[in-house]
């Protein structure tokens, strides 16, 4: 099985599901079909960039992750 590769934009959007949109990691995993270890790593990386005031992070409002996640209803705990 080959290793999947993700664009920086996709990684950022997945992390924003957790940080910006209030998803918990399992919900973000379900919405994006990505394992939790990757999403946790991307969330950690984005938090670090934000704490340093990074403004050059990739940003794409309409990528495949956001379109897919809009179809997934957030479950309430």
C-alpha positions in Angstrom: 0.0 0.0 0.0 1.4 3.4 -1.0 1.6 6.4 1.3 -1.0 9.1 0.7 0.3 12.6 0.1 -1.7 15.7 1.1 -1.4 19.3 0.0 -0.6 22.0 2.5 -4.0 23.5 1.8 -5.7 20.2 2.6 -3.7 19.9 5.9 -4.6 23.4 6.9 -8.3 22.9 6.2 -8.4 19.7 8.2 -6.8 21.4 11.1 -9.2 24.3 10.9 -12.1 21.9 11.2 -10.9 21.3 14.8 -9.5 24.8 15.6 -12.0 27.0 13.8 -15.2 25.0 13.3 -15.4 23.2 16.6 -15.0 19.6 15.3 -13.5 17.1 17.6 -10.7 15.0 16.0 -12.8 11.9 15.4 -15.4 14.1 13.5 -12.6 15.7 11.4 -11.3 12.2 10.7 -14.7 11.0 9.5 -15.3 14.1 7.4 -11.9 13.9 5.6 -11.1 10.2 5.7 -7.7 10.9 7.4 -6.3 9.2 10.4 -6.3 10.9 13.8 -2.5 11.0 14.2 -2.2 13.1 11.0 -5.0 15.5 12.0 -3.6 15.9 15.5 -0.1 16.6 14.0 -1.6 19.2 11.6 -3.6 20.8 14.4 -0.4 21.1 16.6 1.5 22.5 13.6 -1.1 25.1 12.9 -1.4 26.1 16.5 2.4 26.6 16.6 2.3 28.7 13.4 -0.5 30.9 14.8 1.3 31.4 18.1 4.3 32.7 16.2 2.1 35.1 14.2 2.6 33.3 10.9 0.6 35.0 8.2 2.0 33.1 5.2 0.2 29.9 5.9 -1.7 28.4 3.0 -5.4 29.3 2.8 -7.9 27.9 0.4 -11.6 28.4 1.3 -13.0 26.0 -1.2 -11.0 22.8 -1.4 -12.1 19.2 -1.4 -12.0 18.9 2.4 -14.3 21.7 3.1 -16.8 20.6 0.4 -16.8 17.1 1.8 -17.2 18.2 5.4 -20.1 20.5 4.6 -22.0 17.3 3.8 -21.2 15.7 7.1 -23.5 16.7 9.9 -21.7 17.5 13.2 -22.9 15.1 15.8 -23.7 16.5 19.2 -22.1 14.8 22.2 
